[in-house]
Amino acid sequence: MPSGEYVAALARELELRFGDRGIWSVDTLYFGGGTPSRLGADGVRDLVETIRRRIELAPGAEVTLEANPEDITPEAARAWRDAGINRLSIGAQSFHDNVLTWMHRTHDAAAIVRAVEHARAAGIENYSLDLIFALPQDIARSWELDVERALQLEPSHLSLYGLTVEPRTPLGRWHLRGEVTESPDERYEAEFVHAHRRLTSAGLEHYEVSNFGKPGRHSRHNSAYWTGAAYAGLGPSAHEFDGTHRRWNVAAYAEWLRRVGACEDPLDESESLTDDNRAAEEVYLGLRTAGGISLSAPELARTKAWVEAGWATHDRNGRIALTPMGWLRLDALAADLTLVRSCY
């Protein structure tokens, strides 16, 4: 996409939807969606300037840019830092070139190392690395080596995502044709537990199912989602939540561009959360975090077996938190506690 076209359209959506709301004060600003770094040095600078015409960043605000390793050049990193970017989320995925090729990534393992070096040289010391685990058994890969290579780069944060076979995706179609074999549950569990043990032993805190951070370097933006905070969203597929209502934009760039150009709201769909919806989200999102959630006496009684199995811990105030082994079974407990809450 041409960066000028995208930035101009985003400015139009900003005015179209929020033109009468004055200046906002925000604690976190996140440029995501996969590939905003493709806008280059000038494009990201213009994007940040466009957004900052309508917001006031709180002191010490976290400003994150998702970036592909190959897009992080010395010039781009310096320009992003000068524009106010103080945190990068780098889509490393793996340090095995064969895995990156299989995933159709355009970078190799060496590019990840260079990206981190360029970010540091530009003064961006707060950076996160994304890694994928539980790959199909057919793919030759050492997860232990990937974890070690990531630690060698001394990231302030790591996000780990287990690969799952979903219908109507390329991986799903390959699986149906028998071209790849899904990773068994035992391998998923072993790699998740290995990452927990190794990363926490290196001083990172496992503060949410998929996220590890050094003390003081947890993702403040993502943490806001897990606590139910309100947030605004702009651009294709962008989601937004005001505490009660959730909306999301059309996903296709061309359709988003057309609607915004015609001064139309690029809304795709929206929903209003019921009390039951909010209760279910509170349980599920709370259980995803190391802080856990507070339970009533009937709810606490339902978790006794989980504590005895070593899947959860609770304190004398009735707060429960899942262990790594419990996180692997999170959906089951979340469903059970949600059912209990709906009956009281």
Secondary structure, DSSP 8 states (H G I E B T S, - for coil): --HHHHHHHHHHHHHHHHTTS--EEEEEEEE-SS-GGGGHHHHHHHHHHHHHTTEEEEEEEEEEEEE-GGG--HHHHHHHHHHT--EEEEEEE-S-HHHHHHTT-S--HHHHHHHHHHHHHTT---EEEEEEES--TTS---HHHHHHHHHHT--SEEEEEE----TTSHHHHHHHTTSS----HHHHHHHHHHHHHHHHHTT-EEEETTEEE-TT-S-HHHHHHHTT--B---STT-EEE-SSEEEEE-S-HHHHHHHHHTT---EEEEEE--HHHHHHHHHHHHHHBTT-EE--HHHHHHTHHHHHTTSEEE-TTSEEEE-HHHHTTHHHHHHHHHHHHHT-
